[in-house]
Amino acid sequence: MEEVEAEEQQQFSHRQRLKAAVHYTVGCLCEEIALDKQVLFSKQTIAAISEVTFRQCEHFAKDLEMFARHAKRSTITTEDVKLLARRSNSLLKYITEKNEEIAQLNLERKAKKKRKAEDENRNSREPDAEAMDSES
């Protein structure tokens, strides 16, 4: 029983920290907009935007979880995120571009790793060949 209460308390604490992080980020964004557009945001407005943003993120998380579960997966993929963003063409385009950039970087890293491993194998074999030549 105490373990359940401790778990619930930990989840509540985690949720509150996430809400605080969202509130802080929204506040920073509102400050940037206020300076750029010369408008003011009240504390109540920032709090309302933060709350709506947090709730929307919860809905997104549940939707992403359901997309993965529907596909009989336990891991959320970029395809799930693209499916979630399908109603916003600009967001979908941005996510697709970033996904392609990351995929390209991963390919480059793999190729570099493979070349390094091949070079190390070649270098480790060369002394053996030299030793055999000197023995002959």
C-alpha positions in Angstrom: 0.0 0.0 0.0 2.8 2.4 0.9 4.6 1.5 -2.3 1.5 2.5 -4.4 1.3 5.8 -2.5 5.0 6.5 -3.0 4.6 5.7 -6.7 1.6 8.1 -7.0 3.6 10.8 -5.2 6.5 10.3 -7.5 4.3 10.6 -10.6 2.6 13.7 -9.2 6.0 15.2 -8.5 7.2 14.4 -12.0 4.1 15.8 -13.5 4.5 19.1 -11.5 8.1 19.4 -12.7 7.0 18.9 -16.3 4.3 21.5 -15.9 6.8 24.0 -14.3 9.2 23.4 -17.3 6.4 24.0 -19.8 5.4 27.2 -17.9 9.0 28.5 -17.8 9.4 27.8 -21.6 6.1 29.5 -22.4 7.1 32.5 -20.3 10.5 32.7 -22.2 8.7 32.5 -25.5 6.2 35.1 -24.5 9.0 37.5 -23.4 10.7 37.0 -26.8 7.5 37.8 -28.6 6.8 40.7 -26.4 10.1 42.3 -27.2 9.8 41.5 -30.9 6.2 42.6 -31.4 6.0 45.2 -28.6 3.1 43.6 -26.8 2.6 42.5 -23.2 1.4 39.2 -21.8 -0.2 39.0 -18.4 0.8 36.3 -15.9 -2.7 34.9 -16.3 -2.3 34.7 -20.1 1.1 32.9 -19.8 -0.5 30.5 -17.3 -3.4 29.8 -19.6 -1.1 29.2 -22.6 1.0 26.9 -20.4 -1.9 24.9 -19.3 -3.3 24.5 -22.8 0.1 23.5 -24.1 0.6 20.9 -21.3 -2.8 19.4 -22.0 -2.1 19.3 -25.7 1.2 17.6 -25.1 -0.6 15.0 -23.0 -3.0 14.4 -25.8 -0.1 14.1 -28.3 1.6 11.6 -26.0 -1.5 9.4 -25.8 -2.1 9.6 -29.5 1.5 8.6 -30.3 1.2 5.7 -27.8 -2.0 4.6 -29.5 -0.5 4.8 -33.0 2.4 2.6 -32.0 0.1 0.2 -30.2 -2.1 0.0 -33.3 0.9 -0.9 -35.3 1.7 -3.6 -32.7 4.9 -1.8 -31.6 6.0 -0.8 -28.1 8.2 2.0 -29.5 7.0 5.3 -31.0 8.7 6.0 -34.3 9.1 9.1 -36.5 6.3 7.7 -38.7 4.0 8.0 -35.7 5.1 11.6 -35.2 4.5 12.4 -38.9 1.0 10.8 -38.6 0.3 13.1 -35.6 1.5 16.2 -37.5 -0.4 15.4 -40.7 -2.9 18.2 -40.2 -0.3 20.8 -40.2 1.5 20.9 -43.5 4.3 23.2 -42.3 4.9 21.1 -39.2 4.8 17.8 -41.2 7.3 19.3 -43.7 9.6 20.4 -40.9 9.5 17.0 -39.2 10.1 15.2 -42.5 13.1 17.4 -43.3 14.6 17.0 -39.8 14.1 13.2 -40.0 15.9 13.1 -43.4 18.8 15.2 -41.9 19.1 12.8 -39.0 18.9 9.7 -41.2 21.7 11.2 -43.4 23.9 12.0 -40.4 23.4 8.4 -39.2 24.4 7.0 -42.5 27.5 9.1 -42.6 28.4 8.0 -39.0 27.9 4.4 -39.9 30.0 4.7 -43.1 32.8 6.5 -41.1 32.7 3.8 -38.4 32.9 1.1 -41.0 35.8 2.7 -42.7 37.6 3.1 -39.4 37.0 -0.6 -38.6 38.3 -1.6 -42.0 41.4 0.5 -41.6 42.1 -1.0 -38.2 41.7 -4.5 -39.6 44.1 -3.6 -42.5 46.6 -2.1 -40.1 46.5 -5.1 -37.7 47.0 -7.5 -40.7 49.9 -5.6 -42.2 52.5 -6.3 -39.5 51.6 -10.0 -39.8 52.4 -9.9 -43.5 55.7 -8.1 -42.9 56.7 -10.7 -40.3 56.0 -13.5 -42.7 58.1 -11.7 -45.4 61.0 -11.3 -43.0 60.8 -15.0 -42.1 61.1 -16.1 -45.7 
